Amino acid sequence: MKEDIFKDYQERLNSLDENIRAVTLKHATDFHLNKNCSKEEAIERGITKAEIANRKL
């Protein structure tokens, strides 16, 4: 389901590490469905949150 929502952004997601991609999709889905973000904004916010968590900032 997560991949279906963001299939238009697959190229952007493919540039990410596999672990970051999975976390990004989780966060992006949450942002898109619960925070009323556009898909593009949700992907970018998801990437940011996943990268920060990965670096433990």
C-alpha positions, -999 to +999 in steps of 0.1 A: +000+000+000+027+025+009+045+019-024+012+025-043+006+059-026+041+072-036+047+053-069+051+087-086+081+093-064+098+060-069+129+075-086+134+098-055+129+068-032+153+046-051+181+070-045+179+063-007+195+035+013+171+005+017+167+011+055+161+048+050+136+041+023+115+019+045+115+044+074+108+072+049+077+054+035+064+048+071+068+085+080+056+098+047+024+078+049+018+091+083+024+127+073+002+123+042-027+106+058-027+122+093-011+156+088-028+166+055+004+171+036+007+167-001+025+136-013+056+156-023+058+174+011+051+141+029+080+124+011+104+152+018+094+154+055+097+116+057+132+116+042+142+143+066+128+126+097+144+092+086+178+108+080+178+126+113+168+094+131+195+075+113+221+100+124+206+103+159+205+141+158 
